[in-house]
Each structure stands twice: as C-alpha cells, then as structure tokens.
Amino acid sequence: MSQMTEQQAKEYWRRNVSLMVKLLVVWFIVSFGCGIMLVDVLNQVQIGGYKLGFWFAQQGSIYVFVGLTFYYAKKMAALDREFNVEEE
C-alpha cells in the first residue's frame, strides 16, 4: 500500500462519494419512486399474479439494494486499484 498525496486522497474520496450518491439516487428512485409514487401505474402490470407496484414496494427495492451493494464493491475495488490502495 502506497501513500497518496493530499490531492490524490481528495480525488479518491470525491469519486467515492460521487459513486455513493449516484447509487443512493438509484435506490431512492426504485424504492420511493416505483414503490410509492408510481405504484398506481405499475400496478397495471402483473408478474406471477402480483401487481408490479406491490412487488417493487415489497421485494424490488431489496433486490436492487443487494445488487447495488455488489456493484459498489466491484467499483470500489477498481478505484482502489487505480489509486494503488487495495488491500492485500
């Protein structure tokens, strides 16, 4: 593990926070937008006998959160390699 300059550390954390904000926006859109705001529109579609709006409110946001967690881990591993701060 190498030492980063102050400028590199600021860039690393700027990109980390930027990624987190983007992923939180996606999760918010899926959980709040699809599960609450667009529920009436989505309930016109059914999957396996369940209304799509209900599915997003009950299951969809959880699945998206888990997917975003894995995506974040993958992107942060790449960012760590780029800044040469990956764990051994």
MMTF fields as JSON, N, C-alpha, C and O atoms, coordinates in Angstrom:
{
  "mmtfVersion": "1.0.0",
  "mmtfProducer": "UNKNOWN",
  "numBonds": 351,
  "numAtoms": 352,
  "numGroups": 88,
  "numChains": 1,
  "numModels": 1,
  "chainsPerModel": [1],
  "groupsPerChain": [88],
  "chainIdList": ["A"],
  "bondAtomList": [4, 2, 8, 6, 12, 10, 16, 14, 20, 18, 24, 22, 28, 26, 32, 30, 36, 34, 40, 38, 44, 42, 48, 46, 52, 50, 56, 54, 60, 58, 64, 62, 68, 66, 72, 70, 76, 74, 80, 78, 84, 82, 88, 86, 92, 90, 96, 94, 100, 98, 104, 102, 108, 106, 112, 110, 116, 114, 120, 118, 124, 122, 128, 126, 132, 130, 136, 134, 140, 138, 144, 142, 148, 146, 152, 150, 156, 154, 160, 158, 164, 162, 168, 166, 172, 170, 176, 174, 180, 178, 184, 182, 188, 186, 192, 190, 196, 194, 200, 198, 204, 202, 208, 206, 212, 210, 216, 214, 220, 218, 224, 222, 228, 226, 232, 230, 236, 234, 240, 238, 244, 242, 248, 246, 252, 250, 256, 254, 260, 258, 264, 262, 268, 266, 272, 270, 276, 274, 280, 278, 284, 282, 288, 286, 292, 290, 296, 294, 300, 298, 304, 302, 308, 306, 312, 310, 316, 314, 320, 318, 324, 322, 328, 326, 332, 330, 336, 334, 340, 338, 344, 342, 348, 346],
  "bondOrderList": [1, 1, 1, 1, 1, 1, 1, 1, 1, 1, 1, 1, 1, 1, 1, 1, 1, 1, 1, 1, 1, 1, 1, 1, 1, 1, 1, 1, 1, 1, 1, 1, 1, 1, 1, 1, 1, 1, 1, 1, 1, 1, 1, 1, 1, 1, 1, 1, 1, 1, 1, 1, 1, 1, 1, 1, 1, 1, 1, 1, 1, 1, 1, 1, 1, 1, 1, 1, 1, 1, 1, 1, 1, 1, 1, 1, 1, 1, 1, 1, 1, 1, 1, 1, 1, 1, 1],
  "groupList": [{"groupName": "MET", "atomNameList": ["N", "CA", "C", "O"], "elementList": ["N", "C", "C", "O"], "formalChargeList": [0, 0, 0, 0], "bondAtomList": [1, 0, 2, 1, 3, 2], "bondOrderList": [1, 1, 2], "singleLetterCode": "M", "chemCompType": "L-PEPTIDE LINKING"}, {"groupName": "SER", "atomNameList": ["N", "CA", "C", "O"], "elementList": ["N", "C", "C", "O"], "formalChargeList": [0, 0, 0, 0], "bondAtomList": [1, 0, 2, 1, 3, 2], "bondOrderList": [1, 1, 2], "singleLetterCode": "S", "chemCompType": "L-PEPTIDE LINKING"}, {"groupName": "GLN", "atomNameList": ["N", "CA", "C", "O"], "elementList": ["N", "C", "C", "O"], "formalChargeList": [0, 0, 0, 0], "bondAtomList": [1, 0, 2, 1, 3, 2], "bondOrderList": [1, 1, 2], "singleLetterCode": "Q", "chemCompType": "L-PEPTIDE LINKING"}, {"groupName": "THR", "atomNameList": ["N", "CA", "C", "O"], "elementList": ["N", "C", "C", "O"], "formalChargeList": [0, 0, 0, 0], "bondAtomList": [1, 0, 2, 1, 3, 2], "bondOrderList": [1, 1, 2], "singleLetterCode": "T", "chemCompType": "L-PEPTIDE LINKING"}, {"groupName": "GLU", "atomNameList": ["N", "CA", "C", "O"], "elementList": ["N", "C", "C", "O"], "formalChargeList": [0, 0, 0, 0], "bondAtomList": [1, 0, 2, 1, 3, 2], "bondOrderList": [1, 1, 2], "singleLetterCode": "E", "chemCompType": "L-PEPTIDE LINKING"}, {"groupName": "ALA", "atomNameList": ["N", "CA", "C", "O"], "elementList": ["N", "C", "C", "O"], "formalChargeList": [0, 0, 0, 0], "bondAtomList": [1, 0, 2, 1, 3, 2], "bondOrderList": [1, 1, 2], "singleLetterCode": "A", "chemCompType": "L-PEPTIDE LINKING"}, {"groupName": "LYS", "atomNameList": ["N", "CA", "C", "O"], "elementList": ["N", "C", "C", "O"], "formalChargeList": [0, 0, 0, 0], "bondAtomList": [1, 0, 2, 1, 3, 2], "bondOrderList": [1, 1, 2], "singleLetterCode": "K", "chemCompType": "L-PEPTIDE LINKING"}, {"groupName": "TYR", "atomNameList": ["N", "CA", "C", "O"], "elementList": ["N", "C", "C", "O"], "formalChargeList": [0, 0, 0, 0], "bondAtomList": [1, 0, 2, 1, 3, 2], "bondOrderList": [1, 1, 2], "singleLetterCode": "Y", "chemCompType": "L-PEPTIDE LINKING"}, {"groupName": "TRP", "atomNameList": ["N", "CA", "C", "O"], "elementList": ["N", "C", "C", "O"], "formalChargeList": [0, 0, 0, 0], "bondAtomList": [1, 0, 2, 1, 3, 2], "bondOrderList": [1, 1, 2], "singleLetterCode": "W", "chemCompType": "L-PEPTIDE LINKING"}, {"groupName": "ARG", "atomNameList": ["N", "CA", "C", "O"], "elementList": ["N", "C", "C", "O"], "formalChargeList": [0, 0, 0, 0], "bondAtomList": [1, 0, 2, 1, 3, 2], "bondOrderList": [1, 1, 2], "singleLetterCode": "R", "chemCompType": "L-PEPTIDE LINKING"}, {"groupName": "ASN", "atomNameList": ["N", "CA", "C", "O"], "elementList": ["N", "C", "C", "O"], "formalChargeList": [0, 0, 0, 0], "bondAtomList": [1, 0, 2, 1, 3, 2], "bondOrderList": [1, 1, 2], "singleLetterCode": "N", "chemCompType": "L-PEPTIDE LINKING"}, {"groupName": "VAL", "atomNameList": ["N", "CA", "C", "O"], "elementList": ["N", "C", "C", "O"], "formalChargeList": [0, 0, 0, 0], "bondAtomList": [1, 0, 2, 1, 3, 2], "bondOrderList": [1, 1, 2], "singleLetterCode": "V", "chemCompType": "L-PEPTIDE LINKING"}, {"groupName": "LEU", "atomNameList": ["N", "CA", "C", "O"], "elementList": ["N", "C", "C", "O"], "formalChargeList": [0, 0, 0, 0], "bondAtomList": [1, 0, 2, 1, 3, 2], "bondOrderList": [1, 1, 2], "singleLetterCode": "L", "chemCompType": "L-PEPTIDE LINKING"}, {"groupName": "PHE", "atomNameList": ["N", "CA", "C", "O"], "elementList": ["N", "C", "C", "O"], "formalChargeList": [0, 0, 0, 0], "bondAtomList": [1, 0, 2, 1, 3, 2], "bondOrderList": [1, 1, 2], "singleLetterCode": "F", "chemCompType": "L-PEPTIDE LINKING"}, {"groupName": "ILE", "atomNameList": ["N", "CA", "C", "O"], "elementList": ["N", "C", "C", "O"], "formalChargeList": [0, 0, 0, 0], "bondAtomList": [1, 0, 2, 1, 3, 2], "bondOrderList": [1, 1, 2], "singleLetterCode": "I", "chemCompType": "L-PEPTIDE LINKING"}, {"groupName": "GLY", "atomNameList": ["N", "CA", "C", "O"], "elementList": ["N", "C", "C", "O"], "formalChargeList": [0, 0, 0, 0], "bondAtomList": [1, 0, 2, 1, 3, 2], "bondOrderList": [1, 1, 2], "singleLetterCode": "G", "chemCompType": "PEPTIDE LINKING"}, {"groupName": "CYS", "atomNameList": ["N", "CA", "C", "O"], "elementList": ["N", "C", "C", "O"], "formalChargeList": [0, 0, 0, 0], "bondAtomList": [1, 0, 2, 1, 3, 2], "bondOrderList": [1, 1, 2], "singleLetterCode": "C", "chemCompType": "L-PEPTIDE LINKING"}, {"groupName": "ASP", "atomNameList": ["N", "CA", "C", "O"], "elementList": ["N", "C", "C", "O"], "formalChargeList": [0, 0, 0, 0], "bondAtomList": [1, 0, 2, 1, 3, 2], "bondOrderList": [1, 1, 2], "singleLetterCode": "D", "chemCompType": "L-PEPTIDE LINKING"}],
  "groupTypeList": [0, 1, 2, 0, 3, 4, 2, 2, 5, 6, 4, 7, 8, 9, 9, 10, 11, 1, 12, 0, 11, 6, 12, 12, 11, 11, 8, 13, 14, 11, 1, 13, 15, 16, 15, 14, 0, 12, 11, 17, 11, 12, 10, 2, 11, 2, 14, 15, 15, 7, 6, 12, 15, 13, 8, 13, 5, 2, 2, 15, 1, 14, 7, 11, 13, 11, 15, 12, 3, 13, 7, 7, 5, 6, 6, 0, 5, 5, 12, 17, 9, 4, 13, 10, 11, 4, 4, 4],
  "groupIdList": [1, 2, 3, 4, 5, 6, 7, 8, 9, 10, 11, 12, 13, 14, 15, 16, 17, 18, 19, 20, 21, 22, 23, 24, 25, 26, 27, 28, 29, 30, 31, 32, 33, 34, 35, 36, 37, 38, 39, 40, 41, 42, 43, 44, 45, 46, 47, 48, 49, 50, 51, 52, 53, 54, 55, 56, 57, 58, 59, 60, 61, 62, 63, 64, 65, 66, 67, 68, 69, 70, 71, 72, 73, 74, 75, 76, 77, 78, 79, 80, 81, 82, 83, 84, 85, 86, 87, 88],
  "secStructList": [7, 7, 7, 7, 7, 2, 2, 2, 2, 2, 2, 2, 2, 2, 2, 2, 2, 2, 2, 2, 2, 2, 2, 2, 2, 2, 2, 2, 0, 0, 0, 0, 0, 0, 0, 0, 0, 6, 2, 2, 2, 2, 6, 6, 1, 3, 3, 6, 6, 3, 3, 2, 2, 2, 2, 0, 0, 0, 0, 0, 2, 2, 2, 2, 2, 2, 2, 2, 2, 2, 2, 2, 2, 2, 2, 2, 2, 2, 2, 2, 2, 2, 6, 6, 7, 7, 7, 7],
  "xCoordList": [0.849, 0.0, 0.896, 1.818, 0.605, 1.44, 0.741, -0.471, 1.535, 0.999, 0.468, 1.098, -0.694, -1.265, -0.941, -0.826, -0.801, -0.665, -2.031, -3.051, -2.028, -3.289, -4.266, -5.467, -3.743, -4.596, -5.18, -6.362, -4.385, -4.88, -5.936, -6.938, -5.714, -6.685, -8.012, -9.076, -7.954, -9.183, -9.921, -11.145, -9.184, -9.808, -10.418, -11.513, -9.709, -10.21, -11.542, -12.508, -11.604, -12.837, -13.927, -15.108, -13.558, -14.552, -15.243, -16.467, -14.457, -15.029, -15.81, -16.825, -15.358, -16.074, -17.444, -18.457, -17.477, -18.738, -19.649, -20.859, -19.095, -19.884, -20.564, -21.743, -19.827, -20.398, -21.504, -22.567, -21.28, -22.299, -23.569, -24.673, -23.419, -24.59, -25.382, -26.61, -24.685, -25.375, -26.138, -27.281, -25.521, -26.185, -27.36, -28.383, -27.23, -28.354, -29.518, -30.678, -29.22, -30.282, -31.023, -32.252, -30.29, -30.927, -31.814, -32.958, -31.299, -32.09, -33.324, -34.397, -33.185, -34.321, -35.386, -36.575, -34.963, -35.915, -36.669, -37.883, -35.953, -36.599, -37.503, -38.655, -37.017, -37.812, -38.938, -40.084, -38.64, -39.667, -40.469, -41.699, -39.759, -40.436, -41.33, -42.521, -40.757, -41.536, -42.427, -43.514, -42.005, -42.778, -43.881, -44.821, -43.783, -44.779, -45.389, -46.606, -44.557, -45.063, -45.709, -46.748, -45.121, -45.63, -46.406, -46.633, -46.812, -47.439, -48.713, -48.955, -49.527, -50.776, -50.522, -51.21, -49.538, -49.187, -48.603, -48.969, -47.703, -47.049, -48.002, -47.808, -49.014, -49.967, -50.819, -51.53, -50.766, -51.484, -50.8, -51.393, -49.549, -48.78, -48.689, -48.467, -48.859, -48.757, -47.636, -47.437, -46.915, -45.847, -46.147, -46.169, -46.374, -46.65, -47.884, -47.949, -48.856, -50.076, -50.005, -51.004, -48.841, -48.682, -48.562, -47.938, -49.153, -49.05, -47.617, -46.969, -47.136, -45.739, -45.411, -44.323, -46.319, -46.088, -45.912, -45.042, -46.743, -46.631, -45.292, -44.63, -44.896, -43.629, -42.46, -41.577, -42.453, -41.371, -41.351, -40.283, -42.517, -42.577, -42.119, -41.483, -42.425, -42.124, -40.779, -40.069, -40.422, -39.235, -38.223, -37.017, -38.709, -37.836, -36.752, -35.597, -37.114, -36.102, -35.029, -33.876, -35.4, -34.415, -33.449, -32.236, -33.991, -33.133, -32.205, -31.026, -32.743, -31.917, -30.824, -29.681, -31.152, -30.155, -29.014, -27.841, -29.358, -28.328, -27.471, -26.247, -28.108, -27.361, -26.444, -25.307, -26.939, -26.121, -24.943, -23.87, -25.142, -24.05, -22.912, -21.744, -23.255, -22.227, -21.569, -20.356, -22.365, -21.829, -20.855, -19.784, -21.233, -20.365, -19.04, -17.971, -19.116, -17.895, -16.977, -15.762, -17.559, -16.753, -16.115, -14.926, -16.896, -16.374, -15.327, -14.349, -15.527, -14.544, -13.25, -12.166, -13.355, -12.141, -11.336, -10.11, -12.036, -11.352, -10.751, -9.638, -11.471, -10.959, -9.751, -8.779, -9.81, -8.667, -7.437, -6.329, -7.632, -6.506, -5.952, -4.738, -6.843, -6.415, -5.551, -4.573, -5.919, -5.163, -4.128, -3.484, -3.976, -2.971, -3.132, -2.155, -4.382, -4.644, -5.441, -6.061, -5.413, -6.165, -5.574, -4.384, -6.446, -5.998, -5.357, -5.723, -4.41, -3.718, -4.281, -3.821],
  "yCoordList": [-1.168, 0.0, 1.233, 1.354, 2.137, 3.323, 4.531, 4.535, 5.541, 6.779, 7.637, 7.742, 8.247, 9.142, 10.581, 10.927, 11.395, 12.824, 13.347, 12.675, 14.534, 15.121, 15.288, 15.064, 15.681, 15.853, 14.516, 14.448, 13.455, 12.135, 11.651, 11.056, 11.906, 11.493, 12.217, 11.613, 13.509, 14.266, 13.728, 13.599, 13.415, 12.872, 11.498, 11.195, 10.674, 9.341, 9.463, 8.788, 10.319, 10.458, 11.169, 10.883, 12.092, 12.743, 11.71, 11.718, 10.828, 9.8, 8.766, 8.261, 8.442, 7.514, 8.086, 7.398, 9.322, 9.963, 10.118, 9.923, 10.461, 10.588, 9.266, 9.243, 8.179, 6.858, 6.546, 6.066, 6.807, 6.533, 7.339, 6.811, 8.605, 9.453, 8.926, 8.86, 8.554, 8.018, 6.746, 6.577, 5.857, 4.604, 4.84, 4.164, 5.788, 6.115, 6.722, 6.482, 7.503, 8.067, 6.945, 6.955, 5.984, 4.838, 4.099, 3.776, 3.829, 3.104, 3.905, 3.331, 5.219, 6.07, 6.016, 5.893, 6.109, 6.063, 4.737, 4.71, 3.648, 2.337, 2.173, 1.764, 2.481, 2.223, 3.233, 2.84, 4.515, 5.529, 5.776, 5.799, 5.959, 6.263, 5.139, 5.344, 3.941, 2.807, 2.202, 1.72, 2.213, 1.581, 2.444, 1.923, 3.773, 4.667, 5.608, 5.622, 6.383, 7.416, 6.842, 7.338, 5.826, 5.264, 3.969, 3.226, 3.696, 2.413, 2.182, 1.059, 3.203, 3.023, 2.659, 1.806, 3.303, 2.998, 1.592, 0.822, 1.267, -0.044, -1.171, -2.3, -0.901, -1.947, -2.425, -3.422, -1.746, -2.198, -3.395, -4.08, -3.644, -4.789, -5.819, -5.471, -7.093, -8.151, -9.113, -9.449, -9.546, -10.541, -11.675, -11.471, -12.848, -14.005, -13.814, -14.354, -13.059, -12.831, -11.665, -11.334, -11.033, -9.887, -8.609, -8.591, -7.568, -6.28, -5.764, -5.899, -5.177, -4.744, -3.677, -3.704, -2.747, -1.722, -2.337, -1.927, -3.324, -4.043, -4.772, -4.763, -5.402, -6.132, -5.188, -5.512, -4.016, -3.053, -2.618, -2.504, -2.378, -1.926, -3.014, -2.708, -4.262, -5.353, -6.035, -6.376, -6.236, -7.01, -6.252, -6.358, -5.502, -4.881, -4.009, -4.085, -3.175, -2.273, -3.047, -2.619, -4.173, -5.004, -5.632, -5.617, -6.189, -6.797, -5.758, -6.026, -4.582, -3.525, -3.118, -2.905, -3.006, -2.654, -3.684, -3.313, -4.956, -6.002, -5.904, -6.011, -5.702, -5.545, -4.336, -4.4, -3.232, -2.021, -2.223, -1.655, -3.021, -3.311, -4.04, -3.695, -5.051, -5.777, -4.871, -4.93, -4.042, -3.109, -2.128, -1.852, -1.603, -0.677, -1.354, -0.764, -2.583, -3.303, -3.482, -3.317, -3.819, -4.013, -2.695, -2.66, -1.616, -0.321, 0.223, 0.838, -0.001, 0.475, -0.33, 0.216, -1.612, -2.413, -1.866, -1.777, -1.499, -0.915, 0.442, 0.753, 1.245, 2.555, 2.391, 3.137, 1.423, 1.143, 0.751, 1.198, -0.095, -0.477, 0.728, 0.881, 1.583, 2.766, 3.688, 4.26, 3.826, 4.693, 3.921, 4.479, 2.642, 1.782, 1.724, 1.84, 1.543, 1.42, 0.142, 0.038, -0.822, -2.06, -2.853, -2.767, -3.628, -4.479, -5.738, -6.203, -6.27, -7.473, -8.699, -9.806],
  "zCoordList": [0.0, 0.0, 0.0, 0.806, -0.916, -1.03, -0.416, -0.204, -0.141, 0.409, -0.737, -1.79, -0.521, -1.516, -1.128, 0.048, -2.156, -1.883, -1.431, -1.585, -0.881, -0.419, -1.587, -1.437, -2.741, -3.928, -4.365, -4.704, -4.365, -4.734, -3.74, -4.136, -2.457, -1.436, -1.628, -1.495, -1.939, -2.182, -3.404, -3.384, -4.464, -5.678, -5.409, -5.883, -4.653, -4.29, -3.555, -3.912, -2.531, -1.754, -2.534, -2.336, -3.417, -4.263, -5.146, -5.283, -5.741, -6.616, -5.82, -6.3, -4.614, -3.739, -3.375, -3.502, -2.929, -2.542, -3.755, -3.642, -4.901, -6.119, -6.467, -6.819, -6.368, -6.633, -5.636, -6.031, -4.357, -3.341, -3.589, -3.465, -3.936, -4.184, -5.378, -5.33, -6.443, -7.625, -7.286, -7.712, -6.528, -6.171, -5.235, -5.346, -4.318, -3.431, -4.204, -3.869, -5.229, -6.067, -6.793, -6.856, -7.336, -7.997, -7.007, -7.324, -5.814, -4.816, -4.408, -4.225, -4.265, -3.919, -5.009, -4.715, -6.261, -7.369, -7.377, -7.575, -7.164, -7.172, -5.962, -6.113, -4.769, -3.566, -3.388, -3.17, -3.474, -3.249, -4.519, -4.496, -5.623, -6.888, -7.362, -7.595, -7.509, -8.022, -6.951, -7.266, -5.712, -4.649, -4.072, -3.471, -4.247, -3.652, -4.7, -4.888, -5.373, -6.28, -7.546, -7.982, -8.128, -9.381, -9.178, -10.132, -7.949, -7.641, -8.451, -8.893, -8.656, -9.4, -10.853, -11.414, -11.459, -12.847, -12.947, -13.835, -12.04, -12.084, -11.723, -12.174, -10.931, -10.548, -11.717, -11.587, -12.84, -14.027, -14.676, -15.509, -14.29, -14.794, -13.68, -12.52, -14.034, -13.027, -13.389, -14.556, -12.379, -12.538, -11.573, -10.36, -12.094, -11.238, -10.365, -9.261, -10.843, -10.085, -9.119, -8.48, -8.998, -8.089, -8.904, -9.965, -8.408, -9.079, -8.979, -7.942, -10.062, -10.132, -9.087, -8.513, -8.829, -7.807, -6.427, -5.659, -6.122, -4.857, -4.784, -3.746, -5.888, -5.913, -5.632, -4.838, -6.286, -6.037, -4.58, -3.979, -4.015, -2.624, -1.66, -0.651, -1.943, -1.016, -1.28, -0.334, -2.539, -2.871, -3.725, -3.506, -4.683, -5.68, -5.101, -5.519, -4.135, -3.579, -2.815, -2.762, -2.229, -1.522, -2.516, -2.305, -3.606, -4.632, -5.257, -5.488, -5.525, -6.102, -5.115, -5.521, -3.825, -2.822, -2.791, -2.741, -2.819, -2.806, -4.067, -3.996, -5.216, -6.461, -6.434, -6.901, -5.886, -5.782, -4.827, -5.032, -3.798, -2.859, -3.565, -3.388, -4.365, -5.123, -6.168, -6.369, -6.826, -7.813, -7.156, -7.696, -5.987, -5.251, -4.887, -5.047, -4.4, -4.024, -5.231, -5.122, -6.377, -7.591, -8.04, -8.359, -8.066, -8.499, -7.529, -7.953, -6.232, -5.258, -5.342, -5.138, -5.638, -5.822, -7.0, -6.934, -8.083, -9.242, -8.89, -9.313, -8.127, -7.709, -6.791, -6.904, -5.885, -5.006, -5.814, -5.519, -6.846, -7.699, -8.441, -8.572, -8.925, -9.672, -8.815, -9.297, -7.542, -6.644, -5.828, -4.94, -6.135, -5.509, -3.99, -3.249, -3.532, -2.11, -1.79, -0.732, -2.717, -2.496, -1.344, -1.043, -0.712, 0.387, -0.186, -1.265, 0.545, 0.072, 0.706, 0.425]
}
